[in-house]
Amino acid sequence: MSDYASVQALHLSTPPFSPTIPTALLPYLAFILLGATFALAFYFSTLPKEKIPARELAVASTASVLGGFGVVAMFCAVGVYV
C-alpha cells in the first residue's frame, strides 16, 4: 500500500498542466492554418501534370500537415480537447 501512497503524494505535488500555446490564440491559429490549407489546395489544383510529381507531392504534403494541425487547433478552440 505504500506504493499507492507515494504515487498519490507525487500526483498531488505536481503542478497542473498548462499549454504552451495560450488557448485564446487557438481560433486565430486555426484560421491561419486552415486558410493556408485551402490556398495550397487551390495552388495544387492549378499545377501542371508532370512525369515526376515532386512539386505536387510537396504541395499536397504541406497542405495535409497544415490541415491536420488546423483541424486539431479548431477542435481545441471550440472546447473539444483532442
N, C-alpha and C positions, 0 to 999 in steps of 0.2 A: 504494500500500500504506500510505501514511501516514494516509489517511482511516480505514482499519480500525484502525490502532494508536491513533489519537486517540479513536475511538469505544470501543474496548476499555478504554482508560485511564479514560474518562469513566464507563463502566459499572462498573468496579471501584472508582471513588471515591465513587459514590453510596451512601447508606445503604439498608439493606433496607427493604422495605415493612412498615409497622406499621399495623394497622387502627385506625380512630377509636373504634369500639365494641369493648371487650375481648371476646375470644371466650368467656370464662366467662359473660358475660351473655346470650349468644345464645339459650340454651334458654328463659330467662325472658322475653326479649323476644318470642320466637316464640309462647310460650304466651299472653302478653297480647294480641298482635296477632290470633292465631287465635281466641282466646276472644271478643274484640270482634267479629270477623267473624261468628262463629256467633250472637252476641247480636243484631247488626244484621240478620242473615238472618232470625232469628225475628221481630224487630220488623217487617221488611219484609213478612213473610207475614201480619201482623195489620193492616196498613194498609188502610183502605177505598179502594175504587176511585174515582178522580176523573176528571173530563174532562181536566184538565191535570195530568199526573202529576209535578209538580215535586218534591214531597216524596219520592215513590217513587224518582225519579231521583237525588236527593241521597243517600238512604239506600243505594241499590244501588251508587252510585259509591264512596261511602265504604267500604262493605263490600268491594268489589272491590279497592280500593287497599290496605286493611289486610290482606286475604287474600293479595295478591301479595307484600307485604313480609314477611308472616308465613311464607309458604312458603319464601321465599329465606332468611330467618333460620333456619328449621328445617333446611333443607338444609345451611347453613353450620355449624349446631350439631352435626350428625352427621358432618361431615367432607367433604361434597360441596360444594366451594367453587365456586359459580357466579358 
